[in-house]
Amino acid sequence: MALKINIDAGHGSNTAGKRTPPLPKDIKINNQLTIKKGEQFREHIANVGVAFLLEQELKRCGFETFRTGWNDNNAFDDPDTPLADRQRAIAKGNCDYSISIHFNAFGDGKTFNSAEGVGIYIHDKYQGQSKKLAQTVLKHLSGGTKQKNRGVNPKNLAMCNCNNLDVKAAILVELAFMTNEREALTMMANEAF
């Protein structure tokens, strides 16, 4: 029996905040103009892009997958599912592990700043096997990019709570800073990343 991994795409397509400051140039995704210069790029759009590719790779490797926070690769129509609903769905879905995909932010969200890097959160009290999973994932993420490694950090976050999710391990991955102009443009809003 294959391991079942939940892939959570953080937030929803219209969640307040959770977006870049106004971008200095147009952004194209799938060769279509997605964001015009001066508009903000929503975190959930990037989260779903990563979640979709992660799901394809996990299935290719023989894992069973489960989704929370998204239903297909169209990120523009996803509601912001409450955290308690996501937790219940994961527990009812009999998942073994859970990975929540996010992009980080720092500051007021209205202007870009120098905060940068990739990091992973695990729950501060209900860790299960999360630290081992987080260290392994972070090793490969930081090896694949030239980002600052922000490490594995324990925090009381709902999507990392192994107890409520009823999983062996749960991590929340912050892939880059959407409030860092370089990371927003070359990573968050870049399909190749």
N, C-alpha and C positions, 0 to 999 in steps of 0.2 A: 504494500500500500504506500503510495507516494505521500510525502510530507505536503501539508497544505499551508500555504503562505498567504496571509492577507496583505494586500497592497492598498494603502490608504492614501488618497490624494487630498492633502490638507485644504480646508476651507471650502468655499463654494465660488462659483463664477462671479457673483455679485456681492461677496462679503465686503463690508465696509473696511477701509484701510487695506492691508494685505496687497499692496501694489507698489510699484516703483514710483519715485518722483517723476515728473514729466520728462519724457525721453528727448534727447537732442537730435534724433533722426528717426526716419520711418523704419518699421520692422516688418519683415515678411516671414511668414511661416507657411510651409507647403506652397511656396512660390506665389502666395497671395498677400496683399497688403493687409496686415493684421492691426498694427498700431501706427497711427500717424504721428509725425514729429509733434511734440508738445503734449501728447496723451500719455497716460500711465499704463503700464503693462501689469495685468493682474497676476498675482502669484499662482492662483489655482490653474490658470492656463498652462503655465510651465510645469506645475505639479503633475497634471494629467499627462502632459507629454512624456515626462520621465516615467510615470506609473505605467503607461501603455507600453513603452519599450522594455521596462523591467518585467512586465507580465509576459511579453513575448519571449524574452530570454529565459525566464524561469520555466515556462512551458516547454521550451526547446530542450531544457536540461532535465525534463521529466517530473517537475514539481506540479502539484495541483495549486490553483490560485483562487483567491476570493477577493472581491472588491468592496471597498467602502469609500464614500465620498465622490464616486464617479461611476458611470455605467458604460461608457464607450470612449473613443478617442476624441469626441466632440466635447471640449471642456467649457463651451460657452453656454450650456444649458443646465449645468449642475447646481442644484440648490445647496445651501450650506447646511448639511446634516448635523444636528446637534451631537456633541461628543458622547453623551449617554446613549444615544441611538446607535452610534458607530460602535461603541463598546459592546452593547447587547448583540448587535449583528455579528461581530467577530466571535463572541462567545457561543452564540447559537450556530455559527457556521463551522464549529469544531476545527478551528484553525490551530496549527502547531506554533506558528510564528506570525508576527505582525511587523510591517515596515511602513511608517508614515513618512511621506515625502513632503518636504517643505523647502522654502527659500527664506533666509534670515533677513532681519531688518534691524536697524539701529538709528536712533535719533528721532527727529520729528516726522520723518516720512515725506517731507515736502522738498528736501534737498538731499543731494548725494553727499556721502562722507567717506572716510577712509577705512571703516570697519570692513574686514574681509575674511574669507576662509570657509572651510568646510568643517562641520562638527556633527557629533551625534549625541542625542540625549537618551538616557535610560532613567527609569523611575528610581527615586532615592530610597524607597522602602521596599517596593515589590519588584525586585530585579530579576528573579529567576535566573535564566542563563543569558540575560540581556547583555551583560558586560562583555562576555566572550564573543557574542554575535557582533556587538558594536565595534569591538577592537578589530575583528576580522574584516568587517565591511569598511571601516575607516582606513585600514591598511591599504586596501585595494583602491578606494576612492582617492586617497592622497597620493598613491603611487601613479594614478592615471592622470593627474592634473598637477599643475605647478602652484596650487593654492596653499595658503597658510593652513596648517593642521591645527584646529582648535580643540582637538581631543574629544574624549568621551566624558560627558558631564551628567551627574545625577541631579534630577529635578523632579518635583511632583507634577508631572504632566499626565493628563488622562490617557493619551494614546501610547504611553509607555507602561501603564499599570498592568502587569502580567496577571495580577489577581482578578481585576475586573474584566480583563479581556479573556481570561481563562486560556492563556497560551504559555508556552515554555519560555519565550523571550519576545520582547517588544522594544523596538527602537524608533526614534524620531530623527530623521536625517535632515540636516540643514545644509543644502548643497552649495550655496553661495549667498552673498548678500545682495538683495535687490536694491539696497540703498547705497551700494558702491557702483558708480557708473561703469567702470571697467567690467566688473563681474555681471552686472545687469545686462550689458550689451553683448559681451563675449561668451557668457555662460547661460544665464537665465533665458534670454531671448534668442539663443542661438541653437538651432536644431542639432547641429553637429555635437555640441556639448551634451 
